[in-house]
Amino acid sequence: MRHSKLMPEVNAGSMADIAFLLLIFFLVTATISSDEGINRVLPEACPPGIDCISSVNENNMLRIVINNEDEIMVGKEIISIEALKDITKNFIDNNADGSCTYCTGEKTLNASKNPKEAVISLENGKQTSYKQFILVQNEITKAYYELRNTYSDKILKKSADKLTNKELKKVREAYPFALIEVVTK
């Protein structure tokens, strides 16, 4: 009779348990990145029977275009992302008609009459990167925040983080955030 070598067997049942525990461990400890959106309040829907389309005077509209190469154009001029905030602030705070008592703008005739009539028009190309679109949105938002902070400091004599709801509403009415996102054809 031949003696065969006995090979030890490995119990595979406990291996499946260990693999399952490792899988659970990695699922629990792994971080899942979450995308953040743009914080915007959408306007109310237009009630039926009311004409919600209003025309905007061309001087009251700042046209910003992001082309397919991620270049930013204001009017017919290509600008840098760093210049966009100041251009936006100067346009909004222009006070061409002199009706704004708190504005400090240059009162040029080719910019907005006052902040309540200023509208920012943003158009992007189909190949515009999401990153560039968000950077432009951030610069526009910074311009409004800086104007609102200046208003709360100089007119209300309070810092923006200490405003009551009524005062906050007054600041938002002084510099209403009017942004139109144009759909590219």
Secondary structure, DSSP 8 states (H G I E B T S, - for coil): -----------SHHHHHHHHHHHHHHHHHS-----------------TTS-------GGGEEEEEE-TT--EEETTEEE-HHHHHHHHHHHHT--TTS--SS------TTS-SSTTT-EEEEEE-TT--HHHHHHHHHHHHHHHHHHHHHHHHHTS-S-GGG--HHHHHHHHHHS---EEEE---
